[in-house]
Amino acid sequence: MKYARVKIYNFLLLLFLFGPFALAQTIINTENMMIDDQGKLSYTLNFQGDLNFGNIDLIQFSTAHQFSKSVNKHLFRLLFNYDYIKESGTEISSDYTGQLRYNYRINKNSFFAFLQAQNIKSLRMNHRYIYGGGYRQRIIQRNNNFWDLSAGLFFEDELYDNNLSTENQVYNWRYSLSTFLKHKFSEKLFINLSLYYQINTSNTKDYRVFLEPRIYYTLDKFNIFLDWTHRFHSTPYIDVFRTDNSLNIGVEFNFTK
């Protein structure tokens, strides 16, 4: 049984690294930043940016912040992300995401609950408020490498600008299935991988998928990362593309007290 799990783990790693990348436009990944779970107060910051002036005037940056605190079996996390894009004087994106997350740990497994708020200007989404919970199970643990599966349920409240004069309000319950994997290639190089699948409880044709492999290279004072993000929504609620892709490189700092 243990050998079979290891074979599945290796298959997943190869699939996500080298397989075809064709898989929700509003899903965010709260598992991609590193945390300290040894009881210390931890703050993690990462930053990505791009500036162009001349024939192309472009300002683009993204920042993510995470505060975490572990107390016995309880893990508390507060996350905030902000993305900004301005091209030739026109603001294309000014998006925020905030999430409060709690885990009650049972060995390497945990029950979790969360609250989240966000907006996405490029999708004409004025707000998205969600709350829910679930259970996360450790399937494989080999030294610093692991593979987890998670299942849960959450409620979402979304408000879109349908056009210049009307809005589209959406309320849904969704089942959430996800998997998380960490594989260490060397002392300084490793990958975090997250895959989410979220399906409408009342309409199985309405689902969202999120895939993000993130490769880290650790240095003395900070970490460098490269990630690719793929988001897919099968039935967008307004006239937008179903698929989004992004490739990012950034730096991440971690402070503990």
JOZI-V454103 format. One record per residue. RES is the residue in one small letter. PHI is phi in radians with two decimals (NA if undefined). PSI is psi in whole degrees, -180 to 180 (none if undefined). Layout:
{{RES,PHI,PSI} {RES,PHI,PSI}}
This chain:
{{m,NA,-44} {k,-1.10,-41} {y,-1.09,-39} {a,-1.12,-40} {r,-1.14,-39} {v,-1.11,-40} {k,-1.10,-41} {i,-1.12,-43} {y,-1.01,-48} {n,-1.14,-37} {f,-1.09,-45} {l,-1.08,-42} {l,-1.07,-46} {l,-1.16,-39} {l,-1.08,-47} {f,-1.31,-27} {l,-1.44,-39} {f,-2.15,-4} {g,-1.39,177} {p,-1.24,127} {f,-1.59,77} {a,-2.36,75} {l,-1.98,none} {a,NA,124} {q,-0.82,-16} {t,-1.99,4} {i,-1.37,136} {i,-2.01,154} {n,-1.77,114} {t,-1.68,5} {e,-1.93,5} {n,-1.55,-17} {m,-1.59,145} {m,-1.31,146} {i,-2.30,158} {d,-1.75,120} {d,-2.00,27} {q,-1.78,21} {g,1.73,-9} {k,-1.48,157} {l,-1.38,125} {s,-2.18,140} {y,-2.21,128} {t,-2.12,135} {l,-2.27,133} {n,-2.31,157} {f,-2.53,139} {q,-2.37,144} {g,-2.79,164} {d,-2.72,129} {l,-2.22,130} {n,-2.36,133} {f,-2.37,145} {g,2.20,-124} {n,-1.14,-29} {i,-2.13,119} {d,-1.77,109} {l,-2.43,131} {i,-2.15,122} {q,-2.51,127} {f,-2.65,158} {s,-2.47,137} {t,-2.39,146} {a,-2.35,139} {h,-2.25,140} {q,-2.47,126} {f,-1.86,133} {s,-2.42,147} {k,-2.55,129} {s,-1.91,128} {v,-2.27,105} {n,0.94,-116} {k,-1.58,3} {h,-1.85,131} {l,-2.12,123} {f,-1.99,135} {r,-2.39,139} {l,-2.14,125} {l,-2.16,143} {f,-2.49,127} {n,-2.11,146} {y,-2.47,133} {d,-2.19,135} {y,-2.41,133} {i,-2.40,129} {k,-2.37,125} {e,-2.23,125} {s,0.88,42} {g,1.47,-4} {t,-1.83,125} {e,-1.37,116} {i,-1.63,-37} {s,-2.54,136} {s,-2.60,81} {d,-2.02,140} {y,-2.15,156} {t,-2.49,131} {g,-2.24,140} {q,-2.53,137} {l,-1.92,126} {r,-2.33,139} {y,-2.27,136} {n,-2.19,133} {y,-1.84,113} {r,-1.64,137} {i,-2.15,95} {n,1.02,-121} {k,-1.63,2} {n,-1.80,170} {s,-2.87,150} {f,-1.59,146} {f,-2.42,156} {a,-2.49,152} {f,-2.69,156} {l,-2.22,139} {q,-2.53,145} {a,-2.39,142} {q,-2.80,164} {n,-2.37,153} {i,-2.42,102} {k,-1.12,-39} {s,-1.13,-25} {l,-1.69,7} {r,0.97,36} {m,-1.70,114} {n,-1.27,-39} {h,-2.78,157} {r,-2.47,115} {y,-2.00,127} {i,-2.38,152} {y,-2.59,149} {g,3.11,-165} {g,-2.93,-180} {g,3.05,-159} {y,-2.39,138} {r,-2.11,130} {q,-2.08,129} {r,-1.36,120} {i,-1.63,-45} {i,-2.34,136} {q,-2.35,115} {r,-2.31,102} {n,1.00,-121} {n,-1.62,3} {n,-1.67,143} {f,-2.66,164} {w,-2.44,124} {d,-2.08,150} {l,-2.10,147} {s,-2.45,145} {a,-2.45,142} {g,-2.85,-173} {l,-2.50,139} {f,-2.58,160} {f,-1.87,140} {e,-2.24,141} {d,-2.16,112} {e,-2.17,140} {l,-2.23,122} {y,-2.03,151} {d,-1.47,108} {n,-1.23,-43} {n,-2.72,-162} {l,-1.18,-19} {s,-2.15,-12} {t,-2.24,156} {e,-2.12,158} {n,-2.15,113} {q,-1.72,131} {v,-2.24,131} {y,-2.17,131} {n,-2.54,152} {w,-1.83,139} {r,-2.31,140} {y,-1.40,144} {s,-2.21,126} {l,-2.11,136} {s,-2.63,160} {t,-2.43,146} {f,-2.32,138} {l,-2.45,138} {k,-2.23,130} {h,-2.35,127} {k,-1.72,120} {f,-1.51,-34} {s,-2.72,-174} {e,-1.09,-31} {k,-1.93,-13} {l,-2.09,126} {f,-2.67,169} {i,-2.20,137} {n,-1.87,133} {l,-2.30,134} {s,-2.26,139} {l,-2.39,123} {y,-2.05,142} {y,-2.33,119} {q,-2.19,122} {i,-2.13,137} {n,-1.11,129} {t,-1.19,-23} {s,-1.87,-3} {n,-2.65,99} {t,-1.21,-14} {k,-1.36,-12} {d,-1.75,103} {y,-2.49,159} {r,-2.23,144} {v,-2.29,139} {f,-2.34,130} {l,-2.29,128} {e,-2.53,106} {p,-1.56,132} {r,-2.21,123} {i,-1.74,128} {y,-1.90,143} {y,-2.18,117} {t,-1.58,136} {l,-2.09,180} {d,-1.13,-44} {k,-1.80,-20} {f,-2.78,176} {n,-2.13,145} {i,-1.84,139} {f,-2.37,154} {l,-2.29,126} {d,-2.37,155} {w,-2.14,131} {t,-2.12,130} {h,-2.16,125} {r,-2.14,139} {f,-2.48,132} {h,-2.18,120} {s,-1.17,-34} {t,-2.35,78} {p,-1.00,146} {y,-1.51,-10} {i,-2.37,-179} {d,-1.43,82} {v,-2.38,166} {f,-1.16,150} {r,-1.38,-21} {t,-2.14,139} {d,-2.28,140} {n,-2.32,146} {s,-2.60,146} {l,-2.14,125} {n,-2.31,146} {i,-2.22,139} {g,-2.77,-179} {v,-2.13,151} {e,-2.35,133} {f,-2.02,145} {n,-2.28,129} {f,-2.15,132} {t,-2.20,153} {k,-2.39,none}}
